[in-house]
Amino acid sequence: MRTKLDEQILFDEQLLEIDVGSAQRALKERAVPGLDGVVSIDLGGRGRKLKQKGQMRAASLKQMEERIEQISSIMDGKVHSLVTNEGKVFENVRIDKFKVTGKSESGGGVVVSYEIEYTQLKV
């Protein structure tokens, strides 16, 4: 099985890592005059962060640019589904950042290192 974003195979499996953060909750703490202590107001779950790092390969610079554009077009503020090569499913993920961290060209084509940050809105 290959890693997929919305049922599309966009990533190479070599050196692909997905780090899953812990779920977050928001809260407000308020002190009230005349009371000893604080009032803690639970504002509910706020999702969690996922970070993906890896490398993509393409036969030419043009093919790599098309692949990067395809991934960038999914950064639309909508939620998506990410399925890892192990079959782990992350529903309701929003792509917050896609960053190319390195690029090299050789006779075998183009290799790009990248990082993607997601927010999983509902855990």
N, C-alpha and C positions, 0 to 999 in steps of 0.2 A: 504494500500500500504506500502511496506517496502523500506528502503533505498537500492539502488542498485548501483554498480559500474560496468559498461559495462554489464548491464542486469544480473549480478550475485548478489545474496543476500549474502553478506559477513559479515554484521554487525547486532548486536542486537539493538533493538530500545530503550531499557532501558538506560536512561541517555545519549543518543546520542545528541550532540549539533554540529551545524555547524555555525561558525562565518564567515560572508562574509565581506571582506575588500573592500575598495573603489578602483575604477579603478585608475591606475597610468599612468602618461605621463612622458616621458623623455625629457629633454631640456638642452641645453648648452647656457650659457651666456658668451659673450665675450666683453671685452672692446677694443675699437679701438682708437689708438692714434689720436688725433686731433678732435675726436667727443665727444660731451657731452652725457653721458649716456652709455648704453650697448646695444649690439645686442643680441636678444634672438632667438635661433634656436630651433624650435619644432621638436623633433625626433620621435614623434608619440606615440601611446598607448603602454603600457608595461604590460597590463593585471592587474590582482588583485590576492591577496592571499586569500585562504580559509583555515580555520582551523577546523578540526573535532576532537571532543573528545567523548569518550564513554567507554563502557565496553562490553566485549565479554564473553560468557559463553560456556563451553564445558564439556562433561561428564568425560573426562580424560585428562591428560597432553599430551598424544600423539595426541589426536584430536585437542587440542589447538595449538600444535606445527605445525600441518598440516594446520590449519586455518591461522596462522601467516605466514607460508611459502607461502600460496596461495596469501595473500595480498602483501607480499614482492616481489613476482614474477611479480606483476603488476608495480613495480617501475622500468620501463624499458626506461624511457625518452620519451615515446610516449604519445600522448594525448588520453584521455579517456572521458567517459560520466558518470557523477554522478547525480543520481535522488534521491531526498529526499523523506521521507515518506509523505510529504505534496504535492508531485508532482512537486516541483521546479526542473528544469533541468539546470545543469551546464555542458555545452559542452566544449570541448577542455581544459580539466584539465590534468595537469601533476602532478604525485605524487612526491614531493620533499623529504619528510621525513616521516617515519613511526617509531614510538617510543613507546615501552611498558613502561608505567610509574608505574605499580604496578601489583602484581600477588598474589593471595591467593588461597589456596587449602582447601577444606573441604569435608565432606562426600557427598555433592551434586555435586561435580566436581571442576572445575577450573574457576576462574574469573580473567580476565586480564583487566586492565585499559590501554587505549592507546590514542595517539595523532597522527593525520595525518595532514601534511601540503601539500596543493595543490597550484599550480599556474594556474590560468585560463588565458590562453594565448590570447584568443580573447574574448572580452566582448561584 
